[in-house]
């Protein structure tokens, strides 16, 4: 019995998703290094099929992804924040979909709405992080007494603010490295004109805002139903996003 519990603890969902992400990125890095070596030595015979792939940039992205996936664990250890496992799982899934599927396997080019799906997912993930943050702070000596409404409002504003910072990041690196993360130009470098140049950024912000609002609103409704003893139909969704809400009980 003890052995089964030990194995179950060892291979929980957090470690499984983290391992899958790490192996995917390491495999991609090794593959890219081989391609770059073959290209450098002149042994690569499929250059035309890879002309649209920026392998040096892709190598940097995979390396950075390996680095940033450790940030939550380092923060959790340094400040004893007690981040729940589901936050790590959501974070790893997001990185897997954004970097490995989106950049390495080119889902951003193959699936037109892949970017919007990721922004929607990030809105829900950031809302979950907002609830987890309030819960974490309430475990400390200084407790924050927020009503369900103001806690949900904080979660919504937090998620939207992070989304705005992400768009600033995309704008800055598009300018510095001549990238096209904000989809302001065609693949041949022709820039869009007028409102069309703003379409990708505004669509991303709108999707993230809508999903963040829905997640925060659901959190509010669930807690109000919990107060009335009628929250059971929402238990699955409740556990998926927040597990436990950090609001006051009166």
Secondary structure as GFF3:
##gff-version 3
##sequence-region A 1 250
A	DSSP	alpha_helix	2	10	.	.	.	ID=ss1
A	DSSP	alpha_helix	13	41	.	.	.	ID=ss2
A	DSSP	three_ten_helix	48	50	.	.	.	ID=ss3
A	DSSP	alpha_helix	55	68	.	.	.	ID=ss4
A	DSSP	alpha_helix	71	79	.	.	.	ID=ss5
A	DSSP	alpha_helix	85	95	.	.	.	ID=ss6
A	DSSP	pi_helix	96	104	.	.	.	ID=ss7
A	DSSP	alpha_helix	107	110	.	.	.	ID=ss8
A	DSSP	alpha_helix	114	138	.	.	.	ID=ss9
A	DSSP	alpha_helix	148	177	.	.	.	ID=ss10
A	DSSP	three_ten_helix	194	198	.	.	.	ID=ss11
A	DSSP	alpha_helix	199	228	.	.	.	ID=ss12
A	DSSP	three_ten_helix	232	234	.	.	.	ID=ss13
A	DSSP	alpha_helix	235	241	.	.	.	ID=ss14
###
